């Protein structure tokens, strides 16, 4: 398996700036995110007035400028979803939503801020009836009844896949718009999830209207809570705790942008992405010198 130097998770200003800086430092990189960049960015229609070099541009215009710069730099974005990052000593293992494992010598988290908090019972039952990856864990629930809580329409394909494997899928979309499936074993319900319950494993989802008996609750978010994405990662609330070098408590793991807390501004995110990439490059260079 080929090991890249730096994996960058997230394609907002922090992740893109980290990618540019890391490439300028002659590091091999992979950027995981969306080719359309950050949803927050492209949805801003009012002028952004404090981003140096881009005067009074909308979020979409900013994204267009970033697209051009990424193309000129030869930086591509992989839309593989990273579901877990494991510190393995000298490297990190990155698990993807299609159940592959990738390796990187350093990682920069730029996944943005995840609103809210885990559902009661979510963390307690993670790996025991709660899953963040349908592709990874669907075979464990072949012929079973499952619930899917989804924050975005792009997760509908995961529900279809579960419908092919499981006996029945209850799909709870937390986004607007019509949701329909051609499979008759997928039921769409518009309810608010409240709590996950169980004994040795999760077996019940409580909503504001009903209680569902289930073999697994699949929670498909656009971004996971940082501490759930990376086991052992120290956070303060929903923000990752970093030092001035954007270093987390795990050697070789850095964070930048909204994921590190306020203020939530593009210019701040880009600056932190630059620092994180420089720090990651220095970390890798130091490790090389140690081996000589």
Number of C-alpha atoms within 10 A of each C-alpha: 6 7 16 17 20 29 27 28 24 29 26 28 30 33 34 28 24 34 31 19 19 25 18 12 13 10 17 15 22 19 24 22 25 16 13 16 21 19 13 11 18 16 11 15 12 11 13 17 11 13 15 8 6 13 12 15 18 19 21 19 18 20 19 15 13 17 18 11 14 17 10 9 13 10 17 15 20 15 14 15 20 23 21 20 23 15 21 10 11 11 20 22 20 23 21 18 19 15 16 12 15 17 21 23 23 26 29 28 29 30 27 30 20 17 10 9 10 15 13 13 16 20 14 16 21 17 14 18 24 24 20 22 22 24 15 16 20 22 13 13 17 16 15 17 21 30 25 25 21 21 18 14 15 11 17 19 12 19 26 18 13 29 24 17 18 21 15 21 26 20 23 21 23 17 12 10 8 8 14 10 15 7 12 9 17 23 16 16 12 14 16 15 18 14 16 24 18 16 9 9 16 23 20 21 22 16 16 11 11 11 14 16 17 19 20 29 28 24 21 23 16 16 18 21 22 25 18 16 19 19 13 13 16 17 17 11 12 19 21 26 19 20 11 10 17 26 21 21 16 15 15 23 27 29 32 33 32 24 23 28 18 12 11 14 14 19 16 17 28 21 16 27 32 23 23 32 33 18 21 27 22 13 16 17 11 11 13 10 8 8 6 5
